[in-house]
Amino acid sequence: MAVVDLISLSQVLLHGETLILLPRMNIDGLLDNIKRLKTTTLLGVSVLFRMILEHDRVNQYDPGSLKYVFSGGVLPLEVV
């Protein structure tokens, strides 16, 4: 884990946020957790956001609770 990842995770936890870790990458599971738990912050890499945008059922989920999205790389224009 990179130092920047540790700093990002510690900032989330220091502000009293809940940290959700998925055992393996599952876009349906991720999007379901965002909706169900009303997730406000999403940390990821650019590949994750590309996978979300290209997911077959992305329109079935409501990411409306998200306020902040942080990427370890360049975000796709559709996210910005």
PyMOL Python script that loads the backbone (N, CA, C, O; Angstrom):
from pymol import cmd

cmd.read_pdbstr("""\
ATOM      1  N   MET A   1       0.852  -1.172   0.000  1.00  0.00           N
ATOM      2  CA  MET A   1       0.000   0.000   0.000  1.00  0.00           C
ATOM      3  C   MET A   1       0.900   1.237   0.000  1.00  0.00           C
ATOM      4  O   MET A   1       1.854   1.320   0.774  1.00  0.00           O
ATOM      5  N   ALA A   2       0.599   2.163  -0.844  1.00  0.00           N
ATOM      6  CA  ALA A   2       1.393   3.386  -0.969  1.00  0.00           C
ATOM      7  C   ALA A   2       1.113   4.332   0.199  1.00  0.00           C
ATOM      8  O   ALA A   2       0.061   4.259   0.834  1.00  0.00           O
ATOM      9  N   VAL A   3       2.063   5.212   0.469  1.00  0.00           N
ATOM     10  CA  VAL A   3       1.919   6.181   1.553  1.00  0.00           C
ATOM     11  C   VAL A   3       0.692   7.063   1.340  1.00  0.00           C
ATOM     12  O   VAL A   3      -0.024   7.370   2.293  1.00  0.00           O
ATOM     13  N   VAL A   4       0.448   7.469   0.100  1.00  0.00           N
ATOM     14  CA  VAL A   4      -0.720   8.310  -0.179  1.00  0.00           C
ATOM     15  C   VAL A   4      -2.013   7.565   0.138  1.00  0.00           C
ATOM     16  O   VAL A   4      -2.987   8.182   0.570  1.00  0.00           O
ATOM     17  N   ASP A   5      -2.039   6.247  -0.068  1.00  0.00           N
ATOM     18  CA  ASP A   5      -3.225   5.458   0.280  1.00  0.00           C
ATOM     19  C   ASP A   5      -3.442   5.464   1.791  1.00  0.00           C
ATOM     20  O   ASP A   5      -4.569   5.619   2.261  1.00  0.00           O
ATOM     21  N   LEU A   6      -2.377   5.298   2.535  1.00  0.00           N
ATOM     22  CA  LEU A   6      -2.484   5.310   3.997  1.00  0.00           C
ATOM     23  C   LEU A   6      -2.954   6.661   4.511  1.00  0.00           C
ATOM     24  O   LEU A   6      -3.764   6.736   5.435  1.00  0.00           O
ATOM     25  N   ILE A   7      -2.446   7.718   3.911  1.00  0.00           N
ATOM     26  CA  ILE A   7      -2.868   9.067   4.315  1.00  0.00           C
ATOM     27  C   ILE A   7      -4.351   9.260   4.007  1.00  0.00           C
ATOM     28  O   ILE A   7      -5.092   9.781   4.841  1.00  0.00           O
ATOM     29  N   SER A   8      -4.789   8.846   2.820  1.00  0.00           N
ATOM     30  CA  SER A   8      -6.198   8.990   2.438  1.00  0.00           C
ATOM     31  C   SER A   8      -7.102   8.203   3.376  1.00  0.00           C
ATOM     32  O   SER A   8      -8.118   8.717   3.845  1.00  0.00           O
ATOM     33  N   LEU A   9      -6.730   6.952   3.648  1.00  0.00           N
ATOM     34  CA  LEU A   9      -7.541   6.115   4.537  1.00  0.00           C
ATOM     35  C   LEU A   9      -7.571   6.680   5.951  1.00  0.00           C
ATOM     36  O   LEU A   9      -8.619   6.674   6.597  1.00  0.00           O
ATOM     37  N   SER A  10      -6.443   7.165   6.435  1.00  0.00           N
ATOM     38  CA  SER A  10      -6.415   7.713   7.799  1.00  0.00           C
ATOM     39  C   SER A  10      -7.281   8.965   7.891  1.00  0.00           C
ATOM     40  O   SER A  10      -7.928   9.187   8.914  1.00  0.00           O
ATOM     41  N   GLN A  11      -7.307   9.783   6.847  1.00  0.00           N
ATOM     42  CA  GLN A  11      -8.150  10.983   6.857  1.00  0.00           C
ATOM     43  C   GLN A  11      -9.623  10.615   6.927  1.00  0.00           C
ATOM     44  O   GLN A  11     -10.396  11.269   7.627  1.00  0.00           O
ATOM     45  N   VAL A  12     -10.014   9.574   6.208  1.00  0.00           N
ATOM     46  CA  VAL A  12     -11.408   9.113   6.244  1.00  0.00           C
ATOM     47  C   VAL A  12     -11.764   8.658   7.653  1.00  0.00           C
ATOM     48  O   VAL A  12     -12.800   9.043   8.195  1.00  0.00           O
ATOM     49  N   LEU A  13     -10.901   7.839   8.243  1.00  0.00           N
ATOM     50  CA  LEU A  13     -11.185   7.305   9.575  1.00  0.00           C
ATOM     51  C   LEU A  13     -11.123   8.381  10.654  1.00  0.00           C
ATOM     52  O   LEU A  13     -11.912   8.349  11.598  1.00  0.00           O
ATOM     53  N   LEU A  14     -10.196   9.338  10.531  1.00  0.00           N
ATOM     54  CA  LEU A  14     -10.081  10.404  11.531  1.00  0.00           C
ATOM     55  C   LEU A  14     -11.303  11.310  11.544  1.00  0.00           C
ATOM     56  O   LEU A  14     -11.584  11.954  12.556  1.00  0.00           O
ATOM     57  N   HIS A  15     -12.024  11.369  10.448  1.00  0.00           N
ATOM     58  CA  HIS A  15     -13.229  12.194  10.382  1.00  0.00           C
ATOM     59  C   HIS A  15     -14.482  11.412  10.770  1.00  0.00           C
ATOM     60  O   HIS A  15     -15.600  11.891  10.580  1.00  0.00           O
ATOM     61  N   GLY A  16     -14.295  10.217  11.311  1.00  0.00           N
ATOM     62  CA  GLY A  16     -15.426   9.441  11.803  1.00  0.00           C
ATOM     63  C   GLY A  16     -16.238   8.749  10.729  1.00  0.00           C
ATOM     64  O   GLY A  16     -17.368   8.330  10.980  1.00  0.00           O
ATOM     65  N   GLU A  17     -15.687   8.623   9.548  1.00  0.00           N
ATOM     66  CA  GLU A  17     -16.395   7.966   8.455  1.00  0.00           C
ATOM     67  C   GLU A  17     -16.301   6.447   8.600  1.00  0.00           C
ATOM     68  O   GLU A  17     -15.416   5.936   9.286  1.00  0.00           O
ATOM     69  N   THR A  18     -17.199   5.746   7.964  1.00  0.00           N
ATOM     70  CA  THR A  18     -17.162   4.293   7.912  1.00  0.00           C
ATOM     71  C   THR A  18     -16.371   3.867   6.695  1.00  0.00           C
ATOM     72  O   THR A  18     -16.554   4.412   5.607  1.00  0.00           O
ATOM     73  N   LEU A  19     -15.499   2.903   6.871  1.00  0.00           N
ATOM     74  CA  LEU A  19     -14.690   2.393   5.771  1.00  0.00           C
ATOM     75  C   LEU A  19     -15.258   1.047   5.338  1.00  0.00           C
ATOM     76  O   LEU A  19     -15.408   0.140   6.156  1.00  0.00           O
ATOM     77  N   ILE A  20     -15.571   0.918   4.059  1.00  0.00           N
ATOM     78  CA  ILE A  20     -16.118  -0.328   3.512  1.00  0.00           C
ATOM     79  C   ILE A  20     -15.060  -0.952   2.619  1.00  0.00           C
ATOM     80  O   ILE A  20     -14.624  -0.346   1.641  1.00  0.00           O
ATOM     81  N   LEU A  21     -14.652  -2.164   2.960  1.00  0.00           N
ATOM     82  CA  LEU A  21     -13.684  -2.894   2.141  1.00  0.00           C
ATOM     83  C   LEU A  21     -14.382  -4.098   1.534  1.00  0.00           C
ATOM     84  O   LEU A  21     -15.016  -4.878   2.244  1.00  0.00           O
ATOM     85  N   LEU A  22     -14.268  -4.249   0.245  1.00  0.00           N
ATOM     86  CA  LEU A  22     -14.847  -5.407  -0.430  1.00  0.00           C
ATOM     87  C   LEU A  22     -13.775  -6.476  -0.588  1.00  0.00           C
ATOM     88  O   LEU A  22     -12.636  -6.153  -0.927  1.00  0.00           O
ATOM     89  N   PRO A  23     -14.112  -7.746  -0.349  1.00  0.00           N
ATOM     90  CA  PRO A  23     -13.112  -8.809  -0.435  1.00  0.00           C
ATOM     91  C   PRO A  23     -12.543  -9.001  -1.841  1.00  0.00           C
ATOM     92  O   PRO A  23     -11.399  -9.427  -1.994  1.00  0.00           O
ATOM     93  N   ARG A  24     -13.328  -8.692  -2.854  1.00  0.00           N
ATOM     94  CA  ARG A  24     -12.853  -8.745  -4.247  1.00  0.00           C
ATOM     95  C   ARG A  24     -13.669  -7.745  -5.051  1.00  0.00           C
ATOM     96  O   ARG A  24     -14.777  -7.371  -4.667  1.00  0.00           O
ATOM     97  N   MET A  25     -13.105  -7.321  -6.166  1.00  0.00           N
ATOM     98  CA  MET A  25     -13.797  -6.312  -6.971  1.00  0.00           C
ATOM     99  C   MET A  25     -15.045  -6.886  -7.605  1.00  0.00           C
ATOM    100  O   MET A  25     -14.991  -7.856  -8.361  1.00  0.00           O
ATOM    101  N   ASN A  26     -16.157  -6.278  -7.288  1.00  0.00           N
ATOM    102  CA  ASN A  26     -17.455  -6.653  -7.813  1.00  0.00           C
ATOM    103  C   ASN A  26     -18.217  -5.342  -7.988  1.00  0.00           C
ATOM    104  O   ASN A  26     -18.642  -4.732  -7.007  1.00  0.00           O
ATOM    105  N   ILE A  27     -18.388  -4.914  -9.218  1.00  0.00           N
ATOM    106  CA  ILE A  27     -19.011  -3.614  -9.482  1.00  0.00           C
ATOM    107  C   ILE A  27     -20.439  -3.569  -8.961  1.00  0.00           C
ATOM    108  O   ILE A  27     -20.854  -2.557  -8.397  1.00  0.00           O
ATOM    109  N   ASP A  28     -21.206  -4.654  -9.139  1.00  0.00           N
ATOM    110  CA  ASP A  28     -22.570  -4.674  -8.596  1.00  0.00           C
ATOM    111  C   ASP A  28     -22.547  -4.510  -7.079  1.00  0.00           C
ATOM    112  O   ASP A  28     -23.343  -3.756  -6.520  1.00  0.00           O
ATOM    113  N   GLY A  29     -21.639  -5.212  -6.419  1.00  0.00           N
ATOM    114  CA  GLY A  29     -21.524  -5.102  -4.962  1.00  0.00           C
ATOM    115  C   GLY A  29     -21.128  -3.706  -4.532  1.00  0.00           C
ATOM    116  O   GLY A  29     -21.660  -3.183  -3.553  1.00  0.00           O
ATOM    117  N   LEU A  30     -20.201  -3.098  -5.251  1.00  0.00           N
ATOM    118  CA  LEU A  30     -19.764  -1.743  -4.945  1.00  0.00           C
ATOM    119  C   LEU A  30     -20.918  -0.752  -5.096  1.00  0.00           C
ATOM    120  O   LEU A  30     -21.177   0.044  -4.193  1.00  0.00           O
ATOM    121  N   LEU A  31     -21.603  -0.801  -6.228  1.00  0.00           N
ATOM    122  CA  LEU A  31     -22.703   0.128  -6.481  1.00  0.00           C
ATOM    123  C   LEU A  31     -23.864  -0.095  -5.518  1.00  0.00           C
ATOM    124  O   LEU A  31     -24.530   0.857  -5.109  1.00  0.00           O
ATOM    125  N   ASP A  32     -24.105  -1.357  -5.155  1.00  0.00           N
ATOM    126  CA  ASP A  32     -25.155  -1.667  -4.184  1.00  0.00           C
ATOM    127  C   ASP A  32     -24.808  -1.081  -2.815  1.00  0.00           C
ATOM    128  O   ASP A  32     -25.671  -0.524  -2.137  1.00  0.00           O
ATOM    129  N   ASN A  33     -23.543  -1.208  -2.411  1.00  0.00           N
ATOM    130  CA  ASN A  33     -23.122  -0.644  -1.126  1.00  0.00           C
ATOM    131  C   ASN A  33     -23.204   0.873  -1.121  1.00  0.00           C
ATOM    132  O   ASN A  33     -23.571   1.465  -0.106  1.00  0.00           O
ATOM    133  N   ILE A  34     -22.873   1.508  -2.226  1.00  0.00           N
ATOM    134  CA  ILE A  34     -22.980   2.970  -2.314  1.00  0.00           C
ATOM    135  C   ILE A  34     -24.423   3.395  -2.082  1.00  0.00           C
ATOM    136  O   ILE A  34     -24.691   4.339  -1.339  1.00  0.00           O
ATOM    137  N   LYS A  35     -25.347   2.692  -2.723  1.00  0.00           N
ATOM    138  CA  LYS A  35     -26.765   3.024  -2.587  1.00  0.00           C
ATOM    139  C   LYS A  35     -27.288   2.683  -1.190  1.00  0.00           C
ATOM    140  O   LYS A  35     -27.912   3.516  -0.534  1.00  0.00           O
ATOM    141  N   ARG A  36     -27.031   1.462  -0.746  1.00  0.00           N
ATOM    142  CA  ARG A  36     -27.593   0.960   0.510  1.00  0.00           C
ATOM    143  C   ARG A  36     -27.046   1.691   1.735  1.00  0.00           C
ATOM    144  O   ARG A  36     -27.787   1.973   2.676  1.00  0.00           O
ATOM    145  N   LEU A  37     -25.742   1.997   1.721  1.00  0.00           N
ATOM    146  CA  LEU A  37     -25.104   2.615   2.879  1.00  0.00           C
ATOM    147  C   LEU A  37     -24.979   4.130   2.753  1.00  0.00           C
ATOM    148  O   LEU A  37     -24.422   4.790   3.631  1.00  0.00           O
ATOM    149  N   LYS A  38     -25.504   4.677   1.651  1.00  0.00           N
ATOM    150  CA  LYS A  38     -25.455   6.117   1.401  1.00  0.00           C
ATOM    151  C   LYS A  38     -24.025   6.651   1.507  1.00  0.00           C
ATOM    152  O   LYS A  38     -23.750   7.622   2.211  1.00  0.00           O
ATOM    153  N   THR A  39     -23.142   5.990   0.793  1.00  0.00           N
ATOM    154  CA  THR A  39     -21.723   6.334   0.783  1.00  0.00           C
ATOM    155  C   THR A  39     -21.530   7.749   0.270  1.00  0.00           C
ATOM    156  O   THR A  39     -22.139   8.139  -0.726  1.00  0.00           O
ATOM    157  N   THR A  40     -20.677   8.527   0.949  1.00  0.00           N
ATOM    158  CA  THR A  40     -20.438   9.911   0.536  1.00  0.00           C
ATOM    159  C   THR A  40     -19.089  10.104  -0.150  1.00  0.00           C
ATOM    160  O   THR A  40     -18.918  11.057  -0.910  1.00  0.00           O
ATOM    161  N   THR A  41     -18.129   9.215   0.105  1.00  0.00           N
ATOM    162  CA  THR A  41     -16.785   9.370  -0.450  1.00  0.00           C
ATOM    163  C   THR A  41     -16.337   8.050  -1.059  1.00  0.00           C
ATOM    164  O   THR A  41     -16.489   6.992  -0.450  1.00  0.00           O
ATOM    165  N   LEU A  42     -15.784   8.121  -2.269  1.00  0.00           N
ATOM    166  CA  LEU A  42     -15.282   6.927  -2.947  1.00  0.00           C
ATOM    167  C   LEU A  42     -13.838   7.158  -3.352  1.00  0.00           C
ATOM    168  O   LEU A  42     -13.520   8.095  -4.084  1.00  0.00           O
ATOM    169  N   LEU A  43     -12.965   6.279  -2.859  1.00  0.00           N
ATOM    170  CA  LEU A  43     -11.548   6.319  -3.215  1.00  0.00           C
ATOM    171  C   LEU A  43     -11.291   5.185  -4.192  1.00  0.00           C
ATOM    172  O   LEU A  43     -11.726   4.059  -3.953  1.00  0.00           O
ATOM    173  N   GLY A  44     -10.594   5.457  -5.285  1.00  0.00           N
ATOM    174  CA  GLY A  44     -10.325   4.404  -6.251  1.00  0.00           C
ATOM    175  C   GLY A  44      -9.261   4.814  -7.252  1.00  0.00           C
ATOM    176  O   GLY A  44      -8.729   5.924  -7.208  1.00  0.00           O
ATOM    177  N   VAL A  45      -8.971   3.912  -8.133  1.00  0.00           N
ATOM    178  CA  VAL A  45      -8.036   4.191  -9.218  1.00  0.00           C
ATOM    179  C   VAL A  45      -8.845   4.408 -10.489  1.00  0.00           C
ATOM    180  O   VAL A  45     -10.020   4.046 -10.554  1.00  0.00           O
ATOM    181  N   SER A  46      -8.218   4.995 -11.489  1.00  0.00           N
ATOM    182  CA  SER A  46      -8.945   5.336 -12.717  1.00  0.00           C
ATOM    183  C   SER A  46      -9.569   4.110 -13.374  1.00  0.00           C
ATOM    184  O   SER A  46     -10.633   4.219 -13.984  1.00  0.00           O
ATOM    185  N   VAL A  47      -8.934   2.956 -13.265  1.00  0.00           N
ATOM    186  CA  VAL A  47      -9.491   1.722 -13.854  1.00  0.00           C
ATOM    187  C   VAL A  47     -10.834   1.385 -13.209  1.00  0.00           C
ATOM    188  O   VAL A  47     -11.753   0.942 -13.897  1.00  0.00           O
ATOM    189  N   LEU A  48     -10.956   1.587 -11.907  1.00  0.00           N
ATOM    190  CA  LEU A  48     -12.222   1.319 -11.215  1.00  0.00           C
ATOM    191  C   LEU A  48     -13.341   2.184 -11.776  1.00  0.00           C
ATOM    192  O   LEU A  48     -14.440   1.692 -12.031  1.00  0.00           O
ATOM    193  N   PHE A  49     -13.068   3.463 -11.967  1.00  0.00           N
ATOM    194  CA  PHE A  49     -14.103   4.356 -12.471  1.00  0.00           C
ATOM    195  C   PHE A  49     -14.472   4.028 -13.918  1.00  0.00           C
ATOM    196  O   PHE A  49     -15.630   4.170 -14.310  1.00  0.00           O
ATOM    197  N   ARG A  50     -13.499   3.593 -14.705  1.00  0.00           N
ATOM    198  CA  ARG A  50     -13.782   3.160 -16.076  1.00  0.00           C
ATOM    199  C   ARG A  50     -14.660   1.910 -16.037  1.00  0.00           C
ATOM    200  O   ARG A  50     -15.597   1.796 -16.827  1.00  0.00           O
ATOM    201  N   MET A  51     -14.372   0.963 -15.124  1.00  0.00           N
ATOM    202  CA  MET A  51     -15.177  -0.252 -14.993  1.00  0.00           C
ATOM    203  C   MET A  51     -16.614   0.091 -14.603  1.00  0.00           C
ATOM    204  O   MET A  51     -17.559  -0.519 -15.103  1.00  0.00           O
ATOM    205  N   ILE A  52     -16.775   1.061 -13.717  1.00  0.00           N
ATOM    206  CA  ILE A  52     -18.125   1.476 -13.309  1.00  0.00           C
ATOM    207  C   ILE A  52     -18.877   2.056 -14.500  1.00  0.00           C
ATOM    208  O   ILE A  52     -20.027   1.692 -14.745  1.00  0.00           O
ATOM    209  N   LEU A  53     -18.239   2.949 -15.236  1.00  0.00           N
ATOM    210  CA  LEU A  53     -18.893   3.598 -16.380  1.00  0.00           C
ATOM    211  C   LEU A  53     -19.265   2.605 -17.480  1.00  0.00           C
ATOM    212  O   LEU A  53     -20.261   2.799 -18.177  1.00  0.00           O
ATOM    213  N   GLU A  54     -18.477   1.551 -17.638  1.00  0.00           N
ATOM    214  CA  GLU A  54     -18.729   0.570 -18.696  1.00  0.00           C
ATOM    215  C   GLU A  54     -19.575  -0.605 -18.227  1.00  0.00           C
ATOM    216  O   GLU A  54     -19.833  -1.521 -19.008  1.00  0.00           O
ATOM    217  N   HIS A  55     -20.013  -0.602 -16.970  1.00  0.00           N
ATOM    218  CA  HIS A  55     -20.798  -1.704 -16.423  1.00  0.00           C
ATOM    219  C   HIS A  55     -22.192  -1.732 -17.047  1.00  0.00           C
ATOM    220  O   HIS A  55     -22.826  -0.691 -17.220  1.00  0.00           O
ATOM    221  N   ASP A  56     -22.656  -2.927 -17.380  1.00  0.00           N
ATOM    222  CA  ASP A  56     -23.946  -3.095 -18.066  1.00  0.00           C
ATOM    223  C   ASP A  56     -25.129  -2.509 -17.290  1.00  0.00           C
ATOM    224  O   ASP A  56     -26.059  -1.971 -17.891  1.00  0.00           O
ATOM    225  N   ARG A  57     -25.095  -2.612 -15.972  1.00  0.00           N
ATOM    226  CA  ARG A  57     -26.245  -2.205 -15.161  1.00  0.00           C
ATOM    227  C   ARG A  57     -26.001  -0.920 -14.371  1.00  0.00           C
ATOM    228  O   ARG A  57     -26.678  -0.677 -13.372  1.00  0.00           O
ATOM    229  N   VAL A  58     -25.057  -0.104 -14.797  1.00  0.00           N
ATOM    230  CA  VAL A  58     -24.727   1.113 -14.041  1.00  0.00           C
ATOM    231  C   VAL A  58     -25.943   2.028 -13.887  1.00  0.00           C
ATOM    232  O   VAL A  58     -26.057   2.722 -12.877  1.00  0.00           O
ATOM    233  N   ASN A  59     -26.837   2.044 -14.851  1.00  0.00           N
ATOM    234  CA  ASN A  59     -28.023   2.918 -14.792  1.00  0.00           C
ATOM    235  C   ASN A  59     -29.070   2.442 -13.795  1.00  0.00           C
ATOM    236  O   ASN A  59     -30.015   3.175 -13.505  1.00  0.00           O
ATOM    237  N   GLN A  60     -28.923   1.232 -13.266  1.00  0.00           N
ATOM    238  CA  GLN A  60     -29.872   0.713 -12.283  1.00  0.00           C
ATOM    239  C   GLN A  60     -29.531   1.164 -10.866  1.00  0.00           C
ATOM    240  O   GLN A  60     -30.302   0.920  -9.939  1.00  0.00           O
ATOM    241  N   TYR A  61     -28.398   1.812 -10.691  1.00  0.00           N
ATOM    242  CA  TYR A  61     -27.950   2.233  -9.368  1.00  0.00           C
ATOM    243  C   TYR A  61     -27.979   3.748  -9.254  1.00  0.00           C
ATOM    244  O   TYR A  61     -27.789   4.463 -10.238  1.00  0.00           O
ATOM    245  N   ASP A  62     -28.219   4.226  -8.039  1.00  0.00           N
ATOM    246  CA  ASP A  62     -28.259   5.666  -7.784  1.00  0.00           C
ATOM    247  C   ASP A  62     -27.044   6.060  -6.940  1.00  0.00           C
ATOM    248  O   ASP A  62     -26.999   5.766  -5.745  1.00  0.00           O
ATOM    249  N   PRO A  63     -26.060   6.727  -7.557  1.00  0.00           N
ATOM    250  CA  PRO A  63     -24.889   7.160  -6.798  1.00  0.00           C
ATOM    251  C   PRO A  63     -25.071   8.555  -6.186  1.00  0.00           C
ATOM    252  O   PRO A  63     -24.090   9.240  -5.896  1.00  0.00           O
ATOM    253  N   GLY A  64     -26.309   8.967  -5.994  1.00  0.00           N
ATOM    254  CA  GLY A  64     -26.612  10.326  -5.559  1.00  0.00           C
ATOM    255  C   GLY A  64     -26.047  10.716  -4.206  1.00  0.00           C
ATOM    256  O   GLY A  64     -25.920  11.906  -3.916  1.00  0.00           O
ATOM    257  N   SER A  65     -25.704   9.742  -3.367  1.00  0.00           N
ATOM    258  CA  SER A  65     -25.151  10.077  -2.055  1.00  0.00           C
ATOM    259  C   SER A  65     -23.685  10.493  -2.135  1.00  0.00           C
ATOM    260  O   SER A  65     -23.169  11.114  -1.206  1.00  0.00           O
ATOM    261  N   LEU A  66     -23.006  10.155  -3.242  1.00  0.00           N
ATOM    262  CA  LEU A  66     -21.582  10.481  -3.371  1.00  0.00           C
ATOM    263  C   LEU A  66     -21.370  11.986  -3.470  1.00  0.00           C
ATOM    264  O   LEU A  66     -21.965  12.659  -4.311  1.00  0.00           O
ATOM    265  N   LYS A  67     -20.513  12.498  -2.595  1.00  0.00           N
ATOM    266  CA  LYS A  67     -20.154  13.917  -2.621  1.00  0.00           C
ATOM    267  C   LYS A  67     -18.729  14.102  -3.116  1.00  0.00           C
ATOM    268  O   LYS A  67     -18.410  15.101  -3.762  1.00  0.00           O
ATOM    269  N   TYR A  68     -17.871  13.128  -2.808  1.00  0.00           N
ATOM    270  CA  TYR A  68     -16.456  13.232  -3.152  1.00  0.00           C
ATOM    271  C   TYR A  68     -15.981  11.952  -3.819  1.00  0.00           C
ATOM    272  O   TYR A  68     -16.318  10.852  -3.383  1.00  0.00           O
ATOM    273  N   VAL A  69     -15.205  12.100  -4.869  1.00  0.00           N
ATOM    274  CA  VAL A  69     -14.599  10.968  -5.574  1.00  0.00           C
ATOM    275  C   VAL A  69     -13.122  11.292  -5.743  1.00  0.00           C
ATOM    276  O   VAL A  69     -12.758  12.301  -6.346  1.00  0.00           O
ATOM    277  N   PHE A  70     -12.273  10.416  -5.199  1.00  0.00           N
ATOM    278  CA  PHE A  70     -10.830  10.624  -5.280  1.00  0.00           C
ATOM    279  C   PHE A  70     -10.211   9.493  -6.086  1.00  0.00           C
ATOM    280  O   PHE A  70     -10.563   8.326  -5.913  1.00  0.00           O
ATOM    281  N   SER A  71      -9.297   9.846  -6.956  1.00  0.00           N
ATOM    282  CA  SER A  71      -8.668   8.858  -7.817  1.00  0.00           C
ATOM    283  C   SER A  71      -7.157   8.907  -7.661  1.00  0.00           C
ATOM    284  O   SER A  71      -6.565   9.971  -7.479  1.00  0.00           O
ATOM    285  N   GLY A  72      -6.544   7.719  -7.737  1.00  0.00           N
ATOM    286  CA  GLY A  72      -5.094   7.626  -7.713  1.00  0.00           C
ATOM    287  C   GLY A  72      -4.493   7.847  -9.085  1.00  0.00           C
ATOM    288  O   GLY A  72      -3.297   7.626  -9.275  1.00  0.00           O
ATOM    289  N   GLY A  73      -5.279   8.271 -10.026  1.00  0.00           N
ATOM    290  CA  GLY A  73      -4.824   8.515 -11.389  1.00  0.00           C
ATOM    291  C   GLY A  73      -5.756   9.503 -12.067  1.00  0.00           C
ATOM    292  O   GLY A  73      -6.553  10.170 -11.408  1.00  0.00           O
ATOM    293  N   VAL A  74      -5.654   9.593 -13.366  1.00  0.00           N
ATOM    294  CA  VAL A  74      -6.491  10.507 -14.143  1.00  0.00           C
ATOM    295  C   VAL A  74      -7.902   9.933 -14.244  1.00  0.00           C
ATOM    296  O   VAL A  74      -8.086   8.782 -14.641  1.00  0.00           O
ATOM    297  N   LEU A  75      -8.892  10.743 -13.882  1.00  0.00           N
ATOM    298  CA  LEU A  75     -10.287  10.308 -13.965  1.00  0.00           C
ATOM    299  C   LEU A  75     -10.809  10.401 -15.390  1.00  0.00           C
ATOM    300  O   LEU A  75     -10.432  11.307 -16.134  1.00  0.00           O
ATOM    301  N   PRO A  76     -11.680   9.465 -15.775  1.00  0.00           N
ATOM    302  CA  PRO A  76     -12.351   9.599 -17.077  1.00  0.00           C
ATOM    303  C   PRO A  76     -13.186  10.887 -17.085  1.00  0.00           C
ATOM    304  O   PRO A  76     -13.718  11.281 -16.047  1.00  0.00           O
ATOM    305  N   LEU A  77     -13.303  11.529 -18.221  1.00  0.00           N
ATOM    306  CA  LEU A  77     -14.045  12.787 -18.314  1.00  0.00           C
ATOM    307  C   LEU A  77     -15.487  12.655 -17.851  1.00  0.00           C
ATOM    308  O   LEU A  77     -16.054  13.617 -17.333  1.00  0.00           O
ATOM    309  N   GLU A  78     -16.097  11.475 -18.029  1.00  0.00           N
ATOM    310  CA  GLU A  78     -17.483  11.278 -17.632  1.00  0.00           C
ATOM    311  C   GLU A  78     -17.670  11.412 -16.117  1.00  0.00           C
ATOM    312  O   GLU A  78     -18.771  11.721 -15.663  1.00  0.00           O
ATOM    313  N   VAL A  79     -16.624  11.188 -15.338  1.00  0.00           N
ATOM    314  CA  VAL A  79     -16.701  11.277 -13.890  1.00  0.00           C
ATOM    315  C   VAL A  79     -16.545  12.715 -13.430  1.00  0.00           C
ATOM    316  O   VAL A  79     -17.172  13.138 -12.459  1.00  0.00           O
ATOM    317  N   VAL A  80     -15.703  13.465 -14.134  1.00  0.00           N
ATOM    318  CA  VAL A  80     -15.425  14.852 -13.754  1.00  0.00           C
ATOM    319  C   VAL A  80     -16.620  15.659 -14.060  1.00  0.00           C
ATOM    320  O   VAL A  80     -16.625  16.867 -13.825  1.00  0.00           O
TER     321      VAL A  80
END
""", "prot")
cmd.dss("prot")
cmd.show_as("cartoon", "prot")
cmd.util.cbc("prot")
cmd.orient("prot")
